């Protein structure tokens, strides 16, 4: 039986933030344009990368995703708080290099939909927060790639996207899937319903004030 066949994946909401084992963080600079400056304020010699620089979107690199590996307790605390505030995603994959994570994220830059290929905002906490429950096992595997988990928060709800598989030698791990992530009409409809429900809840809460 292949390693992929033995792998289980899940997406689930939970009450408390899960941050154990997070080695990397991902921030959407389009939503948080000052994050690179803040990073240098918290970490004098940060380890980071801008995936768009290594792709056809290089001109938008400073408006795209930012990968960060905290190297000080100050930057770790700052990013931990940002994850809890729905401003950052926490990534797990302790044996992965920055280059391996960057290359995987680059492979997610675009997503295939029924309406054609589209830029995929994977660093925005709202993306997986609204999409996660509709993802199939194979879609979750494609999103995670070499990562073991992604943790985030959206609309006040903490969520985790995880995979578990038997320990294996690195040479036995599945190679990078060259095919783009595909989102179905059902995925897109699920996102729309999720966001409509959030809007309805917000309107109801305002009416009761």
Z-matrix of the N, CA and C atoms (Angstrom, degrees):
N
C 1 1.468
C 2 1.525 1 108.97
N 3 1.345 2 117.68 1 132.91
C 4 1.457 3 121.17 2 -178.27
C 5 1.519 4 110.87 3 -69.67
N 6 1.342 5 114.84 4 160.31
C 7 1.461 6 119.72 5 178.77
C 8 1.516 7 111.06 6 -62.06
N 9 1.347 8 116.81 7 -37.12
C 10 1.465 9 119.96 8 179.92
C 11 1.521 10 110.93 9 -64.39
N 12 1.342 11 115.99 10 -37.12
C 13 1.463 12 119.82 11 179.62
C 14 1.520 13 111.45 12 -67.35
N 15 1.334 14 116.97 13 -27.64
C 16 1.466 15 121.07 14 179.79
C 17 1.525 16 112.25 15 -86.87
N 18 1.314 17 116.98 16 -10.51
C 19 1.457 18 121.71 17 -176.20
C 20 1.526 19 111.01 18 -79.66
N 21 1.321 20 116.12 19 136.58
C 22 1.462 21 121.15 20 173.21
C 23 1.521 22 108.74 21 -111.83
N 24 1.314 23 116.20 22 146.13
C 25 1.459 24 121.04 23 179.42
C 26 1.520 25 109.29 24 -129.98
N 27 1.321 26 115.83 25 156.44
C 28 1.466 27 119.75 26 179.32
C 29 1.511 28 110.45 27 -155.81
N 30 1.312 29 115.07 28 153.03
C 31 1.463 30 122.88 29 170.50
C 32 1.516 31 105.83 30 -131.42
N 33 1.320 32 116.69 31 124.76
C 34 1.461 33 118.09 32 -176.37
C 35 1.528 34 111.30 33 -151.11
N 36 1.322 35 116.89 34 145.24
C 37 1.464 36 121.54 35 173.34
C 38 1.522 37 109.62 36 -83.28
N 39 1.324 38 117.40 37 155.98
C 40 1.457 39 121.10 38 177.22
C 41 1.524 40 109.46 39 -153.22
N 42 1.316 41 115.47 40 160.90
C 43 1.467 42 120.63 41 -172.79
C 44 1.520 43 113.09 42 -73.91
N 45 1.325 44 117.10 43 -40.77
C 46 1.459 45 120.42 44 -173.93
C 47 1.523 46 111.16 45 -110.08
N 48 1.338 47 117.24 46 146.33
C 49 1.468 48 120.02 47 177.54
C 50 1.525 49 111.24 48 -60.12
N 51 1.330 50 116.06 49 136.65
C 52 1.464 51 121.57 50 174.09
C 53 1.521 52 107.39 51 -108.03
N 54 1.301 53 116.65 52 117.65
C 55 1.459 54 118.98 53 -175.96
C 56 1.523 55 112.03 54 -132.49
N 57 1.329 56 117.62 55 0.79
C 58 1.456 57 120.60 56 -178.56
C 59 1.508 58 110.18 57 -62.80
N 60 1.321 59 116.02 58 129.09
C 61 1.460 60 120.57 59 176.66
C 62 1.508 61 114.58 60 84.67
N 63 1.331 62 118.73 61 3.41
C 64 1.459 63 120.46 62 178.09
C 65 1.524 64 109.39 63 -71.13
N 66 1.321 65 115.92 64 120.44
C 67 1.467 66 120.93 65 -178.89
C 68 1.514 67 112.26 66 -106.06
N 69 1.321 68 115.97 67 -18.69
C 70 1.455 69 121.06 68 -174.92
C 71 1.521 70 109.20 69 -137.40
N 72 1.324 71 115.40 70 158.24
C 73 1.451 72 120.63 71 176.15
C 74 1.524 73 108.79 72 -132.88
N 75 1.316 74 115.47 73 153.11
C 76 1.453 75 121.88 74 -178.02
C 77 1.523 76 108.56 75 -130.36
N 78 1.332 77 116.10 76 127.93
C 79 1.466 78 121.11 77 -177.12
C 80 1.528 79 109.43 78 -127.52
N 81 1.315 80 115.99 79 140.64
C 82 1.464 81 122.78 80 177.07
C 83 1.535 82 108.09 81 -89.42
N 84 1.337 83 115.93 82 108.77
C 85 1.467 84 119.65 83 -177.26
C 86 1.524 85 112.84 84 -70.57
N 87 1.334 86 117.32 85 -22.53
C 88 1.461 87 119.45 86 177.00
C 89 1.527 88 110.37 87 -64.07
N 90 1.333 89 116.44 88 -35.43
C 91 1.466 90 121.27 89 177.65
C 92 1.519 91 111.86 90 -84.59
N 93 1.339 92 116.78 91 -28.66
C 94 1.462 93 121.75 92 -175.57
C 95 1.527 94 109.13 93 -131.52
N 96 1.331 95 117.21 94 73.29
C 97 1.467 96 121.56 95 -172.62
C 98 1.521 97 115.15 96 -63.62
N 99 1.321 98 119.08 97 -18.10
C 100 1.460 99 120.53 98 -179.16
C 101 1.513 100 114.25 99 -95.11
N 102 1.346 101 117.59 100 9.13
C 103 1.467 102 120.07 101 -171.14
C 104 1.532 103 112.77 102 -66.52
N 105 1.324 104 118.69 103 -34.48
C 106 1.463 105 119.83 104 -178.67
C 107 1.531 106 110.52 105 -66.56
N 108 1.322 107 116.58 106 -38.95
C 109 1.474 108 120.03 107 175.56
C 110 1.519 109 110.57 108 -64.73
N 111 1.314 110 117.22 109 -43.33
C 112 1.461 111 120.94 110 178.37
C 113 1.526 112 111.47 111 -62.73
N 114 1.323 113 116.77 112 -35.93
C 115 1.455 114 120.38 113 179.16
C 116 1.526 115 110.80 114 -59.20
N 117 1.324 116 117.14 115 -46.21
C 118 1.465 117 120.42 116 -179.40
C 119 1.529 118 111.97 117 -69.70
N 120 1.324 119 116.65 118 -24.05
C 121 1.461 120 119.60 119 175.15
C 122 1.524 121 111.47 120 -72.39
N 123 1.323 122 116.54 121 -30.92
C 124 1.465 123 121.13 122 -178.93
C 125 1.526 124 113.06 123 -93.38
N 126 1.321 125 116.88 124 -17.64
C 127 1.457 126 120.48 125 -174.43
C 128 1.532 127 108.58 126 -146.83
N 129 1.322 128 118.87 127 109.31
C 130 1.471 129 120.88 128 -175.71
C 131 1.523 130 113.80 129 -66.33
N 132 1.316 131 118.52 130 -23.85
C 133 1.472 132 121.44 131 179.87
C 134 1.527 133 108.68 132 -135.69
N 135 1.321 134 117.13 133 67.76
C 136 1.467 135 120.23 134 -173.00
C 137 1.534 136 113.00 135 -72.19
N 138 1.312 137 114.37 136 155.72
C 139 1.462 138 121.94 137 172.41
C 140 1.521 139 106.57 138 -107.12
N 141 1.325 140 116.69 139 115.95
C 142 1.467 141 119.75 140 -176.07
C 143 1.526 142 110.18 141 -155.05
N 144 1.317 143 115.49 142 169.22
C 145 1.457 144 120.46 143 175.80
C 146 1.522 145 108.85 144 -154.03
N 147 1.325 146 114.31 145 156.97
C 148 1.459 147 122.66 146 178.35
C 149 1.528 148 107.78 147 -117.08
N 150 1.318 149 118.47 148 96.88
C 151 1.466 150 120.84 149 -174.13
C 152 1.525 151 114.99 150 -52.64
N 153 1.324 152 117.37 151 -35.05
C 154 1.462 153 119.14 152 -177.13
C 155 1.531 154 112.47 153 -63.20
N 156 1.339 155 117.80 154 -27.05
C 157 1.464 156 120.77 155 -179.80
C 158 1.527 157 110.50 156 -59.59
N 159 1.310 158 116.64 157 -30.38
C 160 1.460 159 121.97 158 -176.08
C 161 1.527 160 111.96 159 -96.20
N 162 1.316 161 117.36 160 19.60
C 163 1.460 162 121.32 161 -177.84
C 164 1.521 163 110.20 162 -138.92
N 165 1.313 164 115.74 163 -174.66
C 166 1.461 165 120.23 164 179.77
C 167 1.518 166 112.41 165 -70.57
N 168 1.342 167 117.18 166 -5.15
C 169 1.465 168 121.29 167 -179.61
C 170 1.525 169 111.89 168 -101.75
N 171 1.319 170 117.23 169 25.25
C 172 1.478 171 120.53 170 -174.07
C 173 1.518 172 112.86 171 -57.34
N 174 1.329 173 118.10 172 -31.56
C 175 1.467 174 120.17 173 -179.30
C 176 1.524 175 111.87 174 -69.38
N 177 1.324 176 116.86 175 -17.24
C 178 1.469 177 120.83 176 178.91
C 179 1.530 178 111.45 177 -106.70
N 180 1.332 179 116.50 178 18.39
C 181 1.471 180 120.86 179 -173.37
C 182 1.520 181 112.63 180 -57.38
N 183 1.331 182 118.07 181 -35.94
C 184 1.460 183 120.12 182 -177.01
C 185 1.526 184 112.93 183 -88.49
N 186 1.325 185 115.70 184 6.64
C 187 1.466 186 121.55 185 171.70
C 188 1.526 187 110.40 186 -117.68
N 189 1.337 188 116.40 187 5.09
C 190 1.447 189 121.48 188 -176.37
C 191 1.520 190 112.50 189 -106.92
N 192 1.318 191 117.06 190 -158.77
C 193 1.470 192 121.12 191 -178.33
C 194 1.518 193 112.87 192 -70.30
N 195 1.315 194 115.56 193 148.77
C 196 1.462 195 123.40 194 176.80
C 197 1.521 196 108.10 195 -127.53
N 198 1.337 197 116.59 196 120.54
C 199 1.471 198 121.90 197 176.57
C 200 1.516 199 108.44 198 -95.00
N 201 1.335 200 117.40 199 133.71
C 202 1.465 201 121.34 200 -178.34
C 203 1.522 202 110.29 201 -132.46
N 204 1.323 203 115.80 202 135.29
C 205 1.462 204 121.39 203 169.57
C 206 1.527 205 106.81 204 -112.48
N 207 1.322 206 119.13 205 107.40
C 208 1.467 207 120.26 206 -178.23
C 209 1.525 208 111.48 207 -64.86
N 210 1.320 209 116.16 208 137.07
C 211 1.469 210 120.41 209 -179.37
C 212 1.521 211 112.61 210 -119.14
N 213 1.334 212 116.83 211 -1.34
C 214 1.457 213 120.51 212 176.74
C 215 1.525 214 108.83 213 -130.05
N 216 1.315 215 116.79 214 158.68
C 217 1.464 216 120.47 215 177.88
C 218 1.527 217 110.50 216 -64.67
N 219 1.332 218 115.80 217 -31.62
C 220 1.460 219 119.77 218 179.35
C 221 1.531 220 111.19 219 -66.09
N 222 1.334 221 116.72 220 -45.10
C 223 1.458 222 119.18 221 -179.89
C 224 1.533 223 110.74 222 -70.86
N 225 1.328 224 117.11 223 -34.32
C 226 1.470 225 120.55 224 177.64
C 227 1.525 226 110.35 225 -62.89
N 228 1.332 227 116.92 226 -44.43
C 229 1.464 228 120.83 227 179.80
C 230 1.529 229 110.61 228 -65.00
N 231 1.314 230 115.98 229 -42.90
C 232 1.465 231 120.94 230 179.42
C 233 1.524 232 111.07 231 -59.90
N 234 1.322 233 117.14 232 -48.24
C 235 1.461 234 120.77 233 -178.74
C 236 1.526 235 112.09 234 -69.96
N 237 1.324 236 116.28 235 -35.53
C 238 1.467 237 120.01 236 175.16
C 239 1.533 238 109.91 237 -59.15
N 240 1.326 239 116.27 238 -43.58
C 241 1.462 240 120.69 239 178.72
C 242 1.529 241 111.22 240 -66.14
N 243 1.319 242 115.73 241 -39.78
C 244 1.470 243 119.46 242 179.12
C 245 1.525 244 110.56 243 -63.47
N 246 1.330 245 117.50 244 -36.76
C 247 1.458 246 119.04 245 177.13
C 248 1.521 247 110.22 246 -63.21
N 249 1.340 248 116.46 247 -42.92
C 250 1.456 249 120.91 248 179.67
C 251 1.529 250 111.73 249 -66.04
N 252 1.339 251 117.15 250 -26.34
C 253 1.463 252 122.67 251 179.90
C 254 1.529 253 112.53 252 -92.15
N 255 1.320 254 117.30 253 9.81
C 256 1.465 255 123.30 254 179.15
C 257 1.522 256 113.07 255 64.76
N 258 1.339 257 115.98 256 31.43
C 259 1.461 258 120.60 257 178.05
C 260 1.528 259 112.41 258 -107.20
N 261 1.335 260 117.52 259 -11.29
C 262 1.463 261 121.14 260 -178.20
C 263 1.516 262 109.98 261 -147.08
N 264 1.324 263 114.82 262 155.78
C 265 1.461 264 121.64 263 172.63
C 266 1.518 265 108.47 264 -104.53
N 267 1.327 266 116.90 265 141.30
C 268 1.467 267 121.66 266 175.55
C 269 1.525 268 108.21 267 -100.58
N 270 1.344 269 115.91 268 129.78
C 271 1.457 270 121.83 269 -177.40
C 272 1.517 271 110.58 270 -111.30
N 273 1.328 272 116.27 271 136.82
C 274 1.454 273 120.92 272 175.09
C 275 1.526 274 110.38 273 -111.06
N 276 1.317 275 114.97 274 137.94
C 277 1.458 276 122.78 275 -179.34
C 278 1.510 277 107.39 276 165.45
N 279 1.328 278 115.69 277 68.45
C 280 1.462 279 121.88 278 -167.16
C 281 1.526 280 114.09 279 -60.48
N 282 1.323 281 118.66 280 -27.96
C 283 1.465 282 120.79 281 -176.50
C 284 1.527 283 112.26 282 -94.56
N 285 1.321 284 116.61 283 3.36
C 286 1.458 285 120.11 284 -176.39
C 287 1.521 286 111.98 285 -87.84
N 288 1.317 287 115.62 286 147.22
C 289 1.460 288 120.97 287 175.15
C 290 1.526 289 109.36 288 -89.60
N 291 1.322 290 115.41 289 164.50
C 292 1.458 291 120.44 290 176.68
C 293 1.525 292 110.42 291 -59.08
N 294 1.323 293 116.76 292 -39.99
C 295 1.461 294 120.93 293 -179.01
C 296 1.527 295 111.87 294 -64.30
N 297 1.330 296 116.68 295 -39.04
C 298 1.465 297 120.01 296 -179.86
C 299 1.527 298 111.19 297 -66.35
N 300 1.328 299 116.27 298 -41.91
C 301 1.465 300 119.88 299 178.26
C 302 1.525 301 109.99 300 -67.38
N 303 1.328 302 116.50 301 -44.29
C 304 1.470 303 120.48 302 179.22
C 305 1.526 304 111.36 303 -58.86
N 306 1.332 305 117.31 304 -46.75
C 307 1.461 306 120.24 305 -178.45
C 308 1.523 307 111.42 306 -63.56
N 309 1.338 308 116.52 307 -37.14
C 310 1.459 309 118.80 308 177.66
C 311 1.526 310 110.34 309 -65.53
N 312 1.321 311 117.39 310 -44.61
C 313 1.460 312 120.03 311 -179.19
C 314 1.527 313 111.32 312 -64.26
N 315 1.330 314 116.77 313 -37.27
C 316 1.462 315 119.87 314 176.88
C 317 1.524 316 110.11 315 -58.72
N 318 1.331 317 116.41 316 -35.90
C 319 1.464 318 120.09 317 -179.92
C 320 1.524 319 111.99 318 -68.74
N 321 1.334 320 116.88 319 -12.60
C 322 1.467 321 121.51 320 177.89
C 323 1.530 322 112.27 321 -102.14
N 324 1.329 323 117.24 322 4.96
C 325 1.464 324 120.08 323 -177.10
C 326 1.523 325 112.38 324 -55.19
N 327 1.311 326 115.84 325 -39.78
C 328 1.460 327 119.57 326 178.27
C 329 1.521 328 109.95 327 -120.23
N 330 1.303 329 114.93 328 150.12
C 331 1.464 330 121.58 329 -179.40
C 332 1.519 331 108.28 330 -126.33
N 333 1.327 332 116.05 331 144.79
C 334 1.468 333 120.87 332 179.58
C 335 1.523 334 108.93 333 -92.35
N 336 1.314 335 116.85 334 127.64
C 337 1.461 336 122.26 335 -179.76
C 338 1.532 337 109.47 336 -126.89
N 339 1.326 338 118.19 337 169.87
C 340 1.472 339 119.97 338 176.89
C 341 1.525 340 112.82 339 -61.18
N 342 1.343 341 116.98 340 -15.75
C 343 1.463 342 120.92 341 -177.64
C 344 1.526 343 112.11 342 -104.11
N 345 1.341 344 116.47 343 7.46
C 346 1.461 345 120.44 344 -178.90
C 347 1.518 346 111.44 345 114.12
N 348 1.316 347 115.49 346 177.36
C 349 1.463 348 119.91 347 179.74
C 350 1.518 349 110.64 348 -73.10
N 351 1.333 350 115.69 349 144.58
C 352 1.467 351 120.81 350 -176.78
C 353 1.527 352 109.63 351 -142.77
N 354 1.325 353 116.25 352 150.37
C 355 1.460 354 121.15 353 173.87
C 356 1.518 355 108.68 354 -63.02
N 357 1.333 356 116.89 355 135.09
C 358 1.461 357 121.75 356 -175.12
C 359 1.523 358 109.50 357 -109.33
N 360 1.328 359 116.86 358 119.67
C 361 1.468 360 122.09 359 -177.45
C 362 1.532 361 110.09 360 -87.64
N 363 1.333 362 116.36 361 66.38
C 364 1.465 363 120.51 362 -175.59
C 365 1.524 364 113.35 363 -70.96
N 366 1.341 365 118.15 364 -17.48
C 367 1.462 366 119.70 365 179.83
C 368 1.528 367 112.50 366 -88.90
N 369 1.317 368 117.12 367 -7.18
C 370 1.463 369 121.95 368 176.98
C 371 1.530 370 108.01 369 -82.34
N 372 1.314 371 117.39 370 122.77
C 373 1.465 372 120.87 371 -176.71
C 374 1.534 373 112.36 372 -60.13
N 375 1.335 374 116.92 373 -23.80
C 376 1.461 375 120.44 374 179.76
C 377 1.520 376 112.22 375 -71.31
N 378 1.329 377 117.39 376 -26.29
C 379 1.463 378 120.41 377 -174.65
C 380 1.518 379 111.42 378 -61.51
N 381 1.339 380 117.19 379 -59.83
C 382 1.457 381 119.44 380 -179.79
C 383 1.517 382 111.93 381 -75.77
N 384 1.339 383 116.92 382 -25.84
C 385 1.457 384 119.60 383 177.55
C 386 1.519 385 111.96 384 -60.27
N 387 1.338 386 116.64 385 -35.55
C 388 1.470 387 120.31 386 -179.62
C 389 1.524 388 112.93 387 -96.64
N 390 1.333 389 116.31 388 -22.30
C 391 1.464 390 120.96 389 -175.86
C 392 1.527 391 113.41 390 -94.68
N 393 1.328 392 116.19 391 -26.66
C 394 1.465 393 121.83 392 -167.68
C 395 1.512 394 116.64 393 -52.47
N 396 1.324 395 117.81 394 -44.52
C 397 1.473 396 119.64 395 -175.21
C 398 1.524 397 112.67 396 -67.00
N 399 1.334 398 118.08 397 -19.25
C 400 1.467 399 120.97 398 -177.56
C 401 1.528 400 112.35 399 -94.53
N 402 1.332 401 118.39 400 -5.88
C 403 1.458 402 120.78 401 -176.72
C 404 1.527 403 111.41 402 -73.96
N 405 1.312 404 116.18 403 138.74
C 406 1.465 405 121.29 404 175.67
C 407 1.526 406 109.15 405 -80.87
N 408 1.328 407 115.78 406 171.61
C 409 1.458 408 120.85 407 177.85
C 410 1.531 409 110.93 408 -57.01
N 411 1.317 410 117.52 409 -44.97
C 412 1.463 411 120.93 410 -177.93
C 413 1.524 412 111.29 411 -69.47
N 414 1.323 413 117.41 412 -34.49
C 415 1.466 414 119.92 413 175.73
C 416 1.524 415 110.58 414 -66.62
N 417 1.329 416 116.96 415 -40.76
C 418 1.466 417 120.00 416 178.22
C 419 1.532 418 110.81 417 -63.63
N 420 1.325 419 116.90 418 -40.85
C 421 1.464 420 120.11 419 176.34
C 422 1.522 421 110.94 420 -60.49
N 423 1.327 422 116.48 421 -42.29
C 424 1.470 423 120.18 422 -178.42
C 425 1.526 424 110.94 423 -66.33
N 426 1.319 425 117.28 424 -40.98
C 427 1.467 426 121.35 425 179.34
C 428 1.528 427 110.69 426 -64.14
N 429 1.321 428 116.79 427 -45.06
C 430 1.465 429 120.90 428 -176.62
C 431 1.520 430 112.04 429 -73.71
N 432 1.320 431 117.85 430 -37.53
C 433 1.459 432 118.99 431 -178.28
C 434 1.519 433 110.75 432 54.57
N 435 1.346 434 118.33 433 -123.91
C 436 1.460 435 120.97 434 179.87
C 437 1.524 436 114.03 435 -79.86
N 438 1.335 437 117.69 436 -10.00
C 439 1.463 438 121.05 437 179.83
C 440 1.525 439 110.40 438 -73.04
N 441 1.318 440 116.40 439 152.41
C 442 1.459 441 120.06 440 175.58
C 443 1.527 442 112.02 441 -95.71
N 444 1.342 443 117.27 442 -22.67
C 445 1.469 444 119.36 443 179.28
C 446 1.520 445 110.91 444 -164.42
N 447 1.322 446 114.58 445 153.33
C 448 1.468 447 123.41 446 169.85
C 449 1.516 448 106.25 447 -129.03
N 450 1.322 449 116.81 448 128.68
C 451 1.467 450 121.81 449 179.60
C 452 1.524 451 109.03 450 -118.34
N 453 1.319 452 115.88 451 138.80
C 454 1.450 453 119.58 452 179.68
C 455 1.519 454 111.95 453 -153.69
N 456 1.319 455 114.31 454 -174.43
C 457 1.470 456 121.71 455 178.39
C 458 1.517 457 107.91 456 -144.68
N 459 1.325 458 116.03 457 137.37
C 460 1.464 459 120.26 458 177.96
C 461 1.518 460 108.85 459 -148.21
N 462 1.321 461 115.27 460 131.63
C 463 1.469 462 121.79 461 177.86
C 464 1.526 463 111.78 462 53.98
N 465 1.329 464 116.10 463 38.55
C 466 1.450 465 121.24 464 177.19
C 467 1.514 466 115.22 465 81.32
N 468 1.320 467 117.44 466 3.52
C 469 1.464 468 121.47 467 -179.52
C 470 1.519 469 110.87 468 -113.95
N 471 1.329 470 116.34 469 125.23
C 472 1.464 471 120.86 470 173.82
C 473 1.530 472 108.83 471 -78.30
N 474 1.324 473 116.21 472 142.55
C 475 1.465 474 119.67 473 178.98
C 476 1.528 475 109.96 474 -141.97
N 477 1.327 476 115.34 475 157.45
C 478 1.462 477 121.72 476 177.87
C 479 1.517 478 109.38 477 -137.32
N 480 1.320 479 114.81 478 137.32
C 481 1.457 480 123.39 479 172.39
C 482 1.523 481 105.76 480 -114.41
N 483 1.347 482 117.51 481 117.36
C 484 1.465 483 120.50 482 -171.07
C 485 1.520 484 112.04 483 -135.35
N 486 1.326 485 113.68 484 159.54
C 487 1.465 486 119.17 485 168.63
C 488 1.512 487 108.41 486 -137.96
N 489 1.306 488 114.99 487 149.02
C 490 1.463 489 122.10 488 178.76
C 491 1.517 490 107.86 489 -132.51
N 492 1.324 491 115.78 490 130.90
C 493 1.456 492 119.58 491 175.49
C 494 1.517 493 108.85 492 -146.88
N 495 1.319 494 118.09 493 159.61
C 496 1.461 495 120.87 494 178.67
C 497 1.514 496 110.26 495 -58.69
N 498 1.323 497 116.68 496 145.94
C 499 1.461 498 120.44 497 178.33
C 500 1.513 499 109.19 498 -59.12
N 501 1.327 500 116.37 499 141.19
C 502 1.454 501 120.82 500 -177.47
C 503 1.514 502 109.68 501 -144.35
N 504 1.299 503 115.88 502 156.64
C 505 1.452 504 121.19 503 174.19
C 506 1.526 505 107.85 504 -66.48
N 507 1.345 506 119.27 505 143.56
C 508 1.472 507 120.44 506 -178.26
C 509 1.523 508 113.53 507 -51.62
N 510 1.341 509 117.75 508 -33.89
C 511 1.458 510 120.28 509 -179.14
C 512 1.527 511 111.90 510 -68.16
N 513 1.346 512 116.53 511 -18.08
C 514 1.455 513 120.17 512 -177.66
C 515 1.526 514 112.36 513 -92.59
N 516 1.325 515 116.10 514 -9.18
C 517 1.448 516 119.42 515 -179.07
C 518 1.528 517 110.15 516 -70.07
N 519 1.332 518 117.56 517 146.55
C 520 1.460 519 119.52 518 -179.35
C 521 1.524 520 111.18 519 -62.57
N 522 1.315 521 116.47 520 141.68
C 523 1.457 522 121.43 521 179.46
C 524 1.522 523 110.29 522 -74.41
N 525 1.338 524 114.76 523 162.22
C 526 1.455 525 120.96 524 -179.43
C 527 1.530 526 111.33 525 -55.30
N 528 1.318 527 116.27 526 127.75
C 529 1.455 528 121.31 527 178.62
C 530 1.528 529 109.09 528 -74.52
N 531 1.347 530 118.61 529 117.48
C 532 1.463 531 120.03 530 -177.04
C 533 1.520 532 113.13 531 -76.84
N 534 1.331 533 118.04 532 -15.02
C 535 1.454 534 120.64 533 -177.33
C 536 1.525 535 110.71 534 -76.01
N 537 1.321 536 117.68 535 142.72
C 538 1.468 537 119.69 536 178.99
C 539 1.521 538 111.42 537 -68.74
N 540 1.326 539 115.88 538 156.87
C 541 1.462 540 120.13 539 172.78
C 542 1.521 541 108.01 540 -67.05
N 543 1.313 542 116.39 541 133.99
C 544 1.459 543 121.18 542 178.45
C 545 1.519 544 109.96 543 -111.42
N 546 1.329 545 115.75 544 128.44
C 547 1.456 546 121.49 545 174.85
C 548 1.519 547 108.68 546 -107.36
N 549 1.309 548 116.29 547 132.44
C 550 1.461 549 121.60 548 -177.67
C 551 1.529 550 111.23 549 -90.31
N 552 1.308 551 114.89 550 171.83
C 553 1.462 552 120.28 551 175.11
C 554 1.526 553 109.90 552 -59.86
N 555 1.337 554 116.60 553 -35.56
C 556 1.468 555 120.88 554 179.21
C 557 1.534 556 110.86 555 -65.53
N 558 1.335 557 117.51 556 -39.75
C 559 1.462 558 120.92 557 176.39
C 560 1.529 559 110.70 558 -59.51
N 561 1.325 560 115.82 559 -48.18
C 562 1.463 561 120.56 560 -177.05
C 563 1.523 562 111.35 561 -66.28
N 564 1.327 563 116.16 562 -38.01
C 565 1.467 564 119.56 563 178.66
C 566 1.520 565 110.58 564 -66.36
N 567 1.339 566 116.80 565 -37.35
C 568 1.460 567 121.09 566 179.22
C 569 1.527 568 110.99 567 -63.76
N 570 1.332 569 116.06 568 -41.17
C 571 1.472 570 120.30 569 177.85
C 572 1.525 571 110.22 570 -61.69
N 573 1.334 572 116.62 571 -43.24
C 574 1.463 573 120.93 572 -178.83
C 575 1.525 574 110.79 573 -63.06
N 576 1.318 575 116.90 574 -43.67
C 577 1.469 576 120.84 575 179.16
C 578 1.525 577 110.14 576 -63.78
N 579 1.343 578 116.38 577 -43.30
C 580 1.467 579 121.00 578 -179.60
C 581 1.529 580 110.35 579 -58.67
N 582 1.315 581 116.66 580 -46.67
C 583 1.473 582 120.40 581 -176.46
C 584 1.519 583 111.66 582 -72.52
N 585 1.321 584 117.12 583 -32.70
C 586 1.463 585 119.62 584 175.23
C 587 1.528 586 110.75 585 -65.29
N 588 1.331 587 115.95 586 -38.68
C 589 1.467 588 119.94 587 177.79
C 590 1.528 589 111.26 588 -65.33
N 591 1.328 590 116.90 589 -38.25
C 592 1.465 591 120.22 590 176.58
C 593 1.527 592 110.69 591 -62.36
N 594 1.339 593 115.33 592 -43.13
C 595 1.466 594 119.65 593 179.65
C 596 1.521 595 110.33 594 -64.27
N 597 1.315 596 116.83 595 -43.33
C 598 1.469 597 120.49 596 -179.87
C 599 1.524 598 110.75 597 -62.78
N 600 1.337 599 116.25 598 -40.37
C 601 1.467 600 120.11 599 178.71
C 602 1.515 601 111.10 600 -64.82
N 603 1.339 602 115.90 601 -41.94
C 604 1.469 603 119.97 602 179.32
C 605 1.516 604 111.52 603 -63.89
N 606 1.312 605 116.75 604 -40.99
C 607 1.468 606 120.38 605 178.61
C 608 1.524 607 111.11 606 -65.62
N 609 1.319 608 116.10 607 -39.90
C 610 1.464 609 120.36 608 178.89
C 611 1.527 610 110.89 609 -64.62
N 612 1.354 611 115.48 610 -42.24
C 613 1.469 612 120.11 611 178.81
C 614 1.522 613 110.81 612 -62.43
N 615 1.332 614 117.28 613 -40.85
C 616 1.477 615 120.73 614 179.78
C 617 1.515 616 111.48 615 -67.14
N 618 1.328 617 116.88 616 -34.86
C 619 1.463 618 120.30 617 179.91
C 620 1.509 619 111.58 618 -67.64
N 621 1.346 620 116.18 619 -29.18
C 622 1.444 621 119.58 620 -177.51
C 623 1.532 622 112.94 621 -83.87
N 624 1.347 623 116.89 622 -11.36
C 625 1.467 624 119.41 623 179.99
C 626 1.518 625 112.34 624 -71.29
